[in-house]
Amino acid sequence: MKYVCNLCGWEYDEAEGYPEGGIAPGTKWEDVPEDFTCPLCSVGKDHFEEA
């Protein structure tokens, strides 16, 4: 599953995770910490939706 930032379009892919941000590949979106922010525009998880 992939999730995209509504503001800037950055995409989180569960299969790839976000290793640069400490999120391992295979991490489900619901398991990403609630304080996660978009690496490009800094908005919170509530600004992401399923791609």
C-alpha positions, -999 to 999 in steps of 0.1 A, spaced: 0 0 0 12 35 -7 2 68 9 6 102 -6 10 137 10 -20 159 0 2 190 1 34 181 -18 28 147 -33 56 128 -14 48 91 -13 52 66 15 54 30 2 49 4 29 72 -20 11 101 4 10 95 22 43 115 53 50 149 41 62 163 77 62 137 85 88 141 54 108 111 35 94 120 0 83 108 -15 50 76 -34 54 62 -9 81 25 -6 77 12 30 76 -8 25 108 25 15 125 43 47 114 46 69 146 18 94 150 43 122 152 56 114 117 59 144 94 64 146 56 101 148 48 94 174 21 68 198 36 66 188 73 28 182 75 16 154 98 1 120 90 -34 134 88 -24 151 55 -18 117 38 -43 95 19 -41 62 2 -26 64 -33 
